[in-house]
Amino acid sequence: MTKRTPEQRLLLEQVKQIADGLARTFAPFCEVVVHDLLEPAHAILAIHNNLSGRTVGHPATELGLARILNPDFEQVIANYPNRFSDGRQVKSTSIGVKDSKGQYIAALCMNIDLTMFQGFQGMVNKFVSVQVDSPASENLDPSGAERIRDRIDHFAARLATTPRALKIEDRRALIKDLKSAGLLELRRATDTVAAHLGVSRASVYSYAK
């Protein structure tokens, strides 16, 4: 076993803790692996949410070997396409960890199994699809609430935020915008605005003053 400095041992231990936290947060969709680049023949030091079928003690990957050979190798490589051994599509991110001398001693890698999300996407697409040539046509929102919500969404999007995250001054500007567009005259407009912003009716009246 390669002799490690106290600093290197500390860094490896800290990376293991970070990996544990990430794995718990993104379980079960994301495999999180700690590679000990000081022991390339048995590099995998920890593996969480095991999706690849590897085990502790497996050797370093090509990326790990590249970092060992070249301290100037890119430290963060994010969202690159990858595959598990059985062909499943993966989105991977690899973060190299250096010691104070600039030597790569570890890598923290995250592998997301895209087939899970592709399956979800297929089910969602099927669920939300409608029959565009259906002989039936109906509007269950005669009050115009959809127009109000769309206007609010577009207003928030221009500010790179969400309706419920709008600041008070932005909400006042929004109410002024809705009023100038005549949307506050629609039936139950105040209720619609309050619900979409996540505030009370009284708050909407106060923003309009």
Backbone torsions as a table, in degrees:
resi	resn	phi	psi	omega
1	MET	NA	137.1	179.5
2	THR	-66.5	134.7	178.2
3	LYS	-73.8	131.7	-178.2
4	ARG	-111.9	147.8	174.8
5	THR	-77.3	161.2	176.1
6	PRO	-55.6	-38.1	178.9
7	GLU	-63.1	-44.2	-179.4
8	GLN	-64.2	-41.0	178.1
9	ARG	-62.7	-41.2	179.6
10	LEU	-64.5	-43.9	-180.0
11	LEU	-62.3	-43.3	179.0
12	LEU	-61.5	-41.0	179.9
13	GLU	-66.0	-39.7	179.2
14	GLN	-66.9	-39.7	177.8
15	VAL	-63.2	-38.6	177.5
16	LYS	-61.8	-39.2	179.5
17	GLN	-67.9	-41.4	178.1
18	ILE	-62.2	-42.9	179.3
19	ALA	-60.8	-41.6	179.3
20	ASP	-60.9	-44.4	179.7
21	GLY	-65.3	-43.4	178.6
22	LEU	-63.0	-41.9	-178.2
23	ALA	-63.3	-40.9	178.6
24	ARG	-66.0	-35.5	-178.2
25	THR	-70.0	-41.6	-173.0
26	PHE	-105.7	13.3	175.5
27	ALA	-64.9	145.7	-0.5
28	PRO	-100.7	14.8	-169.7
29	PHE	-85.7	-15.7	-171.7
30	CYS	-125.0	120.2	173.3
31	GLU	-82.4	132.9	179.8
32	VAL	-121.3	125.8	-173.9
33	VAL	-127.4	137.2	173.1
34	VAL	-107.0	122.1	177.5
35	HIS	-105.1	127.6	174.5
36	ASP	-90.5	102.1	-175.3
37	LEU	-78.7	-3.2	173.1
38	LEU	-82.8	-13.0	177.8
39	GLU	-130.5	68.1	-173.7
40	PRO	-58.7	-29.1	-179.4
41	ALA	-72.4	-22.6	179.5
42	HIS	-136.3	54.1	-164.4
43	ALA	-70.6	-35.9	-173.6
44	ILE	-68.5	112.4	-177.4
45	LEU	-93.1	-31.0	178.5
46	ALA	-156.3	145.9	177.8
47	ILE	-143.0	128.0	-177.3
48	HIS	-120.7	150.6	-178.8
49	ASN	50.7	55.1	-170.7
50	ASN	-59.9	110.9	178.8
51	LEU	-110.9	-19.6	-174.6
52	SER	-93.4	-13.7	-179.3
53	GLY	83.8	4.1	177.8
54	ARG	-80.1	168.5	-179.6
55	THR	-134.3	166.2	174.7
56	VAL	-57.2	133.4	-179.0
57	GLY	101.7	-8.8	176.2
58	HIS	-65.8	152.8	-176.1
59	PRO	-72.3	168.5	179.2
60	ALA	-67.4	152.3	176.1
61	THR	-81.4	175.5	177.9
62	GLU	-59.8	-37.2	180.0
63	LEU	-65.4	-41.3	177.9
64	GLY	-63.6	-42.5	179.0
65	LEU	-64.2	-36.8	178.7
66	ALA	-63.0	-38.4	179.2
67	ARG	-69.8	-36.4	179.1
68	ILE	-62.8	-40.5	-176.9
69	LEU	-78.2	-23.9	-174.6
70	ASN	-137.7	102.3	179.5
71	PRO	-62.3	-17.8	179.2
72	ASP	-90.0	2.4	179.1
73	PHE	-60.8	145.6	-176.0
74	GLU	-52.2	133.7	-173.5
75	GLN	-80.9	-38.0	179.8
76	VAL	-120.4	121.2	174.2
77	ILE	-121.8	110.7	-170.6
78	ALA	-110.5	141.7	169.6
79	ASN	57.3	42.7	177.8
80	TYR	-93.0	149.7	-178.5
81	PRO	-71.2	142.3	-177.3
82	ASN	-149.7	175.2	177.0
83	ARG	-145.6	143.2	169.7
84	PHE	-77.7	168.5	-175.6
85	SER	-62.7	-22.9	179.9
86	ASP	-91.9	7.1	175.1
87	GLY	97.6	-6.9	179.8
88	ARG	-62.5	137.6	179.0
89	GLN	-73.5	140.1	-175.4
90	VAL	-135.2	145.1	168.1
91	LYS	-110.0	123.0	-172.9
92	SER	-120.4	151.7	171.6
93	THR	-134.3	133.2	-178.5
94	SER	-126.0	128.8	-178.3
95	ILE	-121.1	117.8	178.3
96	GLY	-82.8	143.9	-179.5
97	VAL	-119.1	125.0	-178.5
98	LYS	-109.6	155.5	172.6
99	ASP	-90.1	-175.9	-175.3
100	SER	-67.0	-15.2	177.5
101	LYS	-91.5	-0.4	179.0
102	GLY	86.5	11.2	178.9
103	GLN	-90.4	135.1	174.2
104	TYR	-70.4	125.0	178.7
105	ILE	-117.3	-16.8	-177.3
106	ALA	-157.3	165.8	173.5
107	ALA	-141.0	136.2	175.7
108	LEU	-107.6	119.1	-173.9
109	CYS	-122.9	140.0	178.0
110	MET	-123.7	129.0	-178.1
111	ASN	-124.7	116.9	-179.0
112	ILE	-103.7	125.0	179.4
113	ASP	-75.9	105.2	-176.5
114	LEU	-72.4	-20.6	-178.1
115	THR	-63.8	-31.5	177.2
116	MET	-61.7	-47.5	-177.1
117	PHE	-73.0	-32.7	176.4
118	GLN	-64.4	-35.5	176.0
119	GLY	-67.0	-43.6	177.2
120	PHE	-60.4	-43.6	-177.6
121	GLN	-61.6	-40.8	178.9
122	GLY	-63.1	-41.7	179.7
123	MET	-67.3	-41.1	179.4
124	VAL	-64.9	-44.1	179.6
125	ASN	-59.6	-39.8	179.3
126	LYS	-67.8	-39.4	-177.3
127	PHE	-67.1	-40.0	-175.2
128	VAL	-87.4	-5.3	-179.8
129	SER	-70.0	145.2	177.5
130	VAL	-125.8	160.2	179.9
131	GLN	-84.9	103.1	-173.2
132	VAL	-68.3	-25.2	-178.9
133	ASP	-100.8	23.1	-179.6
134	SER	-64.6	139.8	178.6
135	PRO	-71.7	-14.7	-179.1
136	ALA	-94.1	138.8	176.3
137	SER	-138.9	129.9	-174.5
138	GLU	-150.3	144.8	176.9
139	ASN	-119.3	112.4	-178.8
140	LEU	-93.6	10.9	-177.9
141	ASP	-128.6	59.7	-174.9
142	PRO	-66.8	-15.8	-177.0
143	SER	-78.5	-7.9	-178.9
144	GLY	83.2	16.0	-178.8
145	ALA	-60.2	-34.1	-179.0
146	GLU	-63.7	-39.0	178.0
147	ARG	-62.3	-40.0	179.6
148	ILE	-66.2	-46.5	-179.2
149	ARG	-62.6	-40.9	178.3
150	ASP	-62.1	-40.9	-179.8
151	ARG	-64.1	-42.1	178.7
152	ILE	-64.5	-43.5	-179.5
153	ASP	-61.2	-43.8	-180.0
154	HIS	-66.6	-37.6	178.1
155	PHE	-61.7	-47.4	-179.7
156	ALA	-65.8	-38.7	-179.3
157	ALA	-62.4	-36.0	178.2
158	ARG	-63.7	-24.1	178.8
159	LEU	-98.4	8.3	179.2
160	ALA	57.7	43.4	178.6
161	THR	-145.0	-169.6	178.2
162	THR	-114.3	159.4	-179.2
163	PRO	-53.3	-43.0	-176.2
164	ARG	-75.4	-12.6	179.9
165	ALA	-99.7	4.3	179.7
166	LEU	-63.2	140.1	176.0
167	LYS	-76.6	163.2	-175.3
168	ILE	-57.7	-44.2	-179.2
169	GLU	-65.2	-32.7	177.1
170	ASP	-70.8	-35.9	177.6
171	ARG	-64.6	-39.0	177.6
172	ARG	-62.8	-42.7	178.2
173	ALA	-64.5	-36.8	178.1
174	LEU	-63.6	-46.8	-179.4
175	ILE	-61.4	-38.9	177.1
176	LYS	-62.7	-39.9	178.9
177	ASP	-65.0	-45.0	179.4
178	LEU	-63.3	-38.7	-179.3
179	LYS	-66.6	-43.6	-179.8
180	SER	-65.3	-27.0	178.3
181	ALA	-85.1	-1.8	178.8
182	GLY	78.0	9.9	-175.3
183	LEU	-79.7	-20.1	178.0
184	LEU	-75.7	-8.6	178.2
185	GLU	-86.0	-10.5	-178.9
186	LEU	-72.0	156.5	-178.1
187	ARG	-62.7	132.8	178.3
188	ARG	59.4	29.2	-178.7
189	ALA	-61.7	-42.7	-178.4
190	THR	-61.9	-41.8	178.2
191	ASP	-61.8	-42.3	-178.8
192	THR	-64.1	-45.7	-179.7
193	VAL	-63.5	-45.9	-178.9
194	ALA	-60.1	-44.1	-178.7
195	ALA	-65.6	-39.7	-176.2
196	HIS	-74.4	-29.9	177.8
197	LEU	-87.7	-14.6	-178.4
198	GLY	74.2	34.5	-180.0
199	VAL	-127.1	176.6	179.4
200	SER	-85.0	163.6	175.0
201	ARG	-60.6	-38.1	179.9
202	ALA	-61.0	-37.4	178.7
203	SER	-64.8	-41.2	179.1
204	VAL	-61.8	-42.6	177.5
205	TYR	-62.0	-38.4	-179.0
206	SER	-68.2	-35.5	178.2
207	TYR	-67.7	-26.8	-177.4
208	ALA	-78.6	-12.9	-177.5
209	LYS	-75.5	NA	NA
